[in-house]
């Protein structure tokens, strides 16, 4: 199909994975019909829309939408490998991320609800509770100028989508169920409370429960890190604990960054083009700077640093954000997650909320006696809260601890 396609009207058909799209008069003359069908593979629509609707109205007729669809510009680059699909580059407007048609790269994994329990079931469908997370663009007038968070919202949603569509399913990471067009992403609904509420409200955690939370957090984070991502905003508020089984669920990956990126300060304007350094090339055989005997064309040359992606790394929630992130000097985002993990362990060990003065934290200073009296994670916290360049401990899956209470083990022996 050549030429631009102008969507005039959208109709949901009785088939779950198909839309009917009407095109206006500007459509290419090669089309003989005004109505064409376009396949759609967003499986979250089946969970969030079709299942609920089929249960309430099992014999409903296809609904014909009367609102016009707003056309948005997008860029598709043909990939030399057809199996990987087109590369999607969305515009800066965050609402356009989920506009029609949703890129296949944002679709849910196969059978996204396989590990979720339905909240209700009928003769023809199952119902699931889910969270629909949509962009929230705010505009304010500051000093006579209109300011908007649209760019930051776009950055956060793209970062979160990158994690959810790359990292495989894990019991300690909230499940991704796909995207709803013109709305947002669909996530697992977690029946529980935040780890912040667990620490603040009590009851006081037992030794076994502290170790259990430690192991689950470590398991989820190392799984995330194994795919080359950091969380970026790890705190008590972004960890959910289920009511039924005390299962840890990591949430909110909007500040995640790739481990192989170059990190820029939030104050840097990445929209301005930068002059890349000259590429590293080998001298020609006839160059006056190298003799023929010293020329070795088969030695691989190092890749230019300019080829690495540049991402802004933002401070997370205090006091969990790493000092080097607060200073704008972070070079290893996964080590920054280790610092945040150490702060969470201090809160779990003390069963209370802690704080550090921001001007001290920026200097890698902790209050006097901050690590005293930690009975469970004292040694680990000391290693996680060191300066990143002075031996801070990395998050390793093999660092899981024995969940058995030492008092019970001593009695048995």
C-alpha positions in Angstrom: 0.0 0.0 0.0 1.5 3.3 -1.0 0.7 6.8 0.1 -0.4 8.1 3.5 -3.3 6.4 5.2 -5.8 8.7 6.9 -8.0 6.9 9.5 -11.5 8.1 9.3 -13.3 5.7 11.7 -12.5 2.6 13.8 -14.8 -0.3 14.5 -14.2 -3.2 16.8 -15.4 -6.4 15.2 -16.5 -9.6 16.8 -13.1 -11.1 16.3 -10.8 -10.3 19.2 -7.7 -9.5 17.3 -9.1 -7.5 14.3 -10.1 -3.9 13.8 -12.1 -2.5 11.0 -10.7 0.8 9.7 -12.4 3.2 7.4 -10.2 5.4 5.2 -11.1 8.8 3.8 -11.1 10.0 0.2 -7.4 10.8 0.2 -6.5 7.1 0.3 -4.5 5.7 -2.6 -6.5 4.9 -5.7 -5.3 1.3 -5.6 -7.8 0.5 -2.9 -11.3 -0.4 -4.2 -13.0 -0.7 -0.9 -13.5 1.9 1.8 -13.2 -0.6 4.6 -10.1 -2.8 5.1 -9.1 -5.1 8.0 -5.8 -4.8 9.7 -4.6 -7.5 12.1 -3.9 -6.5 15.6 -2.0 -8.5 18.2 -2.3 -6.6 21.4 -3.3 -9.4 23.7 -4.1 -7.1 26.5 -7.2 -6.0 24.7 -8.5 -9.5 25.2 -7.9 -9.3 28.9 -9.0 -5.7 29.6 -11.8 -5.3 27.1 -13.0 -8.4 25.4 -13.2 -10.7 28.4 -15.0 -8.2 30.5 -17.4 -7.3 27.7 -18.1 -10.9 26.7 -19.0 -11.8 30.3 -21.4 -8.9 30.6 -22.8 -9.1 27.1 -22.1 -12.6 25.6 -24.3 -11.9 22.5 -23.4 -8.3 21.9 -23.2 -7.0 18.3 -20.0 -5.2 17.1 -19.9 -1.7 18.3 -19.3 1.1 15.8 -17.2 4.0 17.2 -18.3 7.4 16.1 -15.3 9.4 17.1 -12.6 10.4 14.6 -9.1 9.1 15.2 -6.4 11.7 15.6 -3.6 11.0 13.1 -0.1 11.1 14.5 3.2 10.9 12.8 5.5 8.0 13.4 8.7 6.7 11.8 9.1 3.1 10.7 12.6 1.9 9.7 12.7 -1.3 7.7 14.8 -3.9 9.5 17.0 -6.2 7.3 15.8 -9.1 9.3 12.0 -9.5 8.7 11.5 -11.7 11.8 12.4 -8.8 14.2 9.8 -6.5 12.7 10.0 -2.7 12.1 11.8 -0.3 14.5 9.3 2.1 16.0 10.4 5.6 16.8 7.5 7.5 18.5 7.1 11.3 18.4 7.7 13.3 21.6 4.0 13.5 22.4 3.5 10.8 25.1 -0.1 10.1 24.1 1.2 9.1 20.7 3.2 6.2 22.2 0.0 4.1 22.3 -1.8 5.5 19.3 -3.2 3.4 16.5 -1.7 1.1 15.4 0.3 -0.1 18.4 3.7 -1.4 17.4 4.1 -5.1 17.7 7.1 -4.6 19.8 4.8 -3.3 22.6 2.6 -6.4 22.5 2.3 -8.7 25.5 4.3 -12.0 25.8 2.5 -15.2 24.8 -0.2 -16.2 27.3 0.4 -13.1 29.5 -2.2 -14.3 32.2 -0.8 -17.8 32.6 0.4 -17.1 36.2 -2.5 -14.8 37.2 -5.6 -16.0 39.0 -8.9 -14.8 37.5 -11.1 -12.8 39.7 -14.2 -14.4 38.1 -15.0 -16.9 35.4 -18.0 -17.6 33.2 -19.0 -20.1 30.6 -17.1 -18.3 27.9 -14.5 -16.1 29.5 -12.3 -15.4 32.5 -12.0 -11.9 34.2 -8.7 -10.5 35.5 -8.0 -7.4 37.5 -5.3 -5.2 35.9 -3.8 -1.8 36.2 -4.0 0.5 33.2 -1.1 3.0 33.3 -1.6 6.0 31.0 0.5 9.1 30.4 -0.4 12.1 32.5 0.7 15.3 30.8 0.6 18.4 33.0 1.1 22.0 31.8 1.9 24.9 34.2 2.6 28.6 33.6 5.8 29.5 35.4 7.2 33.0 35.1 5.0 33.7 32.2 6.1 30.6 30.3 4.2 27.4 29.7 6.1 24.4 31.1 5.1 20.8 30.4 6.3 17.4 31.6 5.5 15.8 28.3 9.2 15.0 27.4 9.8 13.4 30.8 6.6 11.4 30.6 7.6 10.1 27.2 11.0 9.2 28.5 9.6 7.3 31.5 7.0 5.4 29.5 9.5 4.3 26.8 12.0 3.2 29.5 9.3 1.2 31.3 8.1 -0.4 28.0 11.7 -1.3 27.1 12.1 -3.2 30.4 8.7 -5.0 30.2 9.1 -6.0 26.6 12.7 -7.3 27.1 12.9 -8.9 30.5 11.3 -12.3 30.8 8.5 -13.1 33.2 9.6 -13.3 36.9 7.5 -13.9 40.1 9.1 -10.8 41.7 8.4 -8.4 38.9 4.9 -7.1 38.1 3.6 -8.8 35.0 3.2 -6.9 31.8 -0.1 -7.7 30.0 0.3 -5.5 26.9 -1.0 -2.2 25.7 -4.4 -0.7 25.1 -4.4 1.6 22.0 -5.0 5.3 22.7 -4.8 4.5 26.5 -1.6 3.1 27.9 0.1 -0.1 29.2 -1.7 -2.9 31.1 0.0 -4.3 34.2 -0.7 -7.0 36.7 -3.0 -5.8 39.6 -1.1 -6.6 42.8 -3.4 -7.1 45.9 -1.1 -5.8 48.6 0.7 -2.9 50.1 4.0 -1.2 49.6 7.1 -2.2 51.5 6.9 1.3 53.0 3.6 0.5 54.6 4.9 -2.8 55.8 7.8 -1.2 57.6 5.8 1.8 58.9 2.7 0.1 60.0 4.0 -3.2 61.3 3.8 -5.6 62.9 7.5 -5.9 63.4 9.1 -8.3 61.0 10.6 -11.6 62.2 14.1 -12.8 61.4 12.7 -15.3 58.8 10.5 -12.7 57.1 13.4 -10.2 56.8 15.5 -12.8 55.1 12.6 -13.8 52.9 12.1 -10.3 51.7 15.8 -9.9 51.2 16.0 -13.0 49.0 13.0 -12.1 46.9 14.2 -8.6 46.3 17.7 -9.9 45.4 16.2 -12.5 43.0 14.0 -9.9 41.2 16.8 -7.3 40.9 19.4 -9.7 39.7 17.0 -11.0 37.1 16.5 -7.4 35.9 20.2 -6.8 35.9 20.9 -9.9 33.9 19.1 -8.3 31.0 21.3 -5.2 31.2 19.0 -2.8 33.0 19.0 -1.0 36.3 15.8 -0.1 38.2 16.9 3.5 38.7 14.3 4.3 41.5 14.5 1.4 43.9 12.8 2.4 47.2 10.3 1.1 49.7 7.6 2.8 47.7 8.3 0.9 44.5 8.2 -2.5 46.1 4.8 -4.1 46.6 4.1 -7.0 48.9 1.0 -9.2 48.2 -1.5 -9.9 51.0 -2.0 -13.6 50.1 1.6 -14.9 50.0 3.9 -12.0 51.0 5.4 -12.1 47.5 7.6 -9.2 46.6 6.7 -7.3 43.3 9.1 -4.7 41.8 7.2 -1.8 40.2 7.9 1.4 38.3 10.7 1.1 35.8 10.3 4.6 34.4 13.8 5.6 35.6 15.6 2.5 34.4 18.6 2.8 32.1 20.6 0.4 30.1 23.9 -0.7 31.7 25.9 -0.1 28.5 24.8 3.5 28.0 26.7 6.7 28.7 24.9 8.6 31.5 24.2 12.3 31.3 23.0 14.7 33.9 19.3 15.6 34.0 20.4 19.1 33.3 22.0 18.2 30.0 19.9 18.9 26.9 20.2 15.8 24.8 18.2 17.3 22.0 21.2 19.5 21.1 23.5 17.7 18.6 26.9 17.0 19.9 30.1 16.8 17.9 31.3 13.2 18.1 35.0 12.5 18.5 36.9 11.5 15.4 36.6 7.8 14.6 39.5 5.6 15.5 40.9 4.3 12.2 44.1 2.4 11.3 46.6 4.3 9.2 46.7 3.4 5.5 49.6 1.3 4.3 51.1 4.2 2.4 50.6 6.7 5.2 53.7 8.6 6.3 52.7 7.9 9.9 53.2 4.2 9.7 55.5 1.9 7.8 54.3 -1.1 5.8 55.9 -3.5 8.4 53.8 -1.9 11.2 50.5 -2.0 9.4 48.3 -4.9 10.6 44.9 -4.7 8.9 43.5 -7.8 10.6 43.6 -6.5 14.2 40.1 -5.4 15.3 39.8 -1.7 16.1 38.0 -0.5 19.2 34.5 0.9 18.6 34.1 4.6 18.9 32.5 5.7 22.2 30.1 7.9 20.2 28.3 4.7 19.1 27.0 4.1 22.7 23.6 5.4 23.6 23.5 8.5 25.8 20.7 8.4 28.5 19.9 10.9 31.3 20.0 9.3 34.7 17.7 10.9 37.3 17.9 10.9 41.1 15.4 8.6 42.6 13.6 8.7 46.0 15.7 9.9 48.9 17.4 8.5 50.9 17.5 5.5 48.6 19.2 7.2 45.7 22.9 6.6 45.4 25.3 9.5 46.1 26.9 9.4 42.7 23.5 9.8 41.1 22.7 12.8 43.3 26.0 14.3 42.2 25.4 13.6 38.5 28.5 11.4 38.4 27.0 7.9 38.0 29.0 5.5 35.8 27.5 2.2 36.9 23.7 2.2 37.3 23.6 -1.3 38.6 26.0 -0.4 41.4 23.6 2.5 42.2 20.8 -0.1 42.6 23.0 -1.9 45.1 23.2 1.2 47.2 19.4 1.6 47.1 19.1 -2.1 48.0 21.4 -1.5 51.0 19.2 1.3 52.2 16.1 -0.9 52.0 17.9 -3.5 54.1 18.6 -1.0 56.8 14.9 -0.2 57.0 14.0 -3.9 57.1 16.6 -4.7 59.7 15.5 -1.8 62.0 11.8 -2.1 61.1 11.6 1.6 60.8 12.0 4.4 58.2 15.4 6.1 58.0 16.8 9.3 56.5 20.1 10.9 55.6 20.7 14.6 55.2 20.9 15.2 51.5 24.1 17.3 51.7 25.8 14.4 53.6 24.5 11.8 51.3 25.9 13.6 48.3 29.4 13.2 50.0 28.9 9.5 50.7 28.5 10.2 54.4 26.2 8.3 56.8 25.0 9.6 60.2 27.0 8.4 63.2 25.8 5.0 64.3 23.7 4.5 61.2 24.8 0.9 60.8 25.0 0.1 64.5 22.7 -2.6 65.9 21.8 -4.2 62.6 21.4 -7.8 63.6 20.5 -9.4 60.3 22.1 -7.3 57.5 24.8 -5.3 59.3 27.8 -6.6 57.3 25.9 -6.6 54.0 24.7 -3.0 54.5 28.2 -1.8 55.1 29.3 -3.3 51.8 26.3 -2.0 49.8 26.6 1.5 51.2 30.3 2.1 50.4 31.4 4.5 47.7 30.8 2.9 44.3 34.6 3.2 43.5 35.7 1.9 46.8 34.5 -1.7 46.8 30.7 -1.4 46.9 29.2 -4.9 46.8 27.4 -5.8 43.6 24.0 -7.6 43.6 24.6 -11.3 43.0 21.9 -14.0 43.0 24.2 -16.4 44.9 24.1 -13.9 47.9 20.8 -15.3 49.1 20.7 -16.0 52.8 19.4 -19.0 54.8 15.8 -18.3 55.8 16.0 -20.5 58.9 16.0 -18.7 62.2 19.4 -19.2 63.8 17.8 -19.7 67.2 15.9 -22.7 65.9 19.0 -24.1 64.1 21.0 -23.9 67.4 18.2 -25.7 69.3 18.1 -28.6 66.7 21.9 -29.0 66.8 
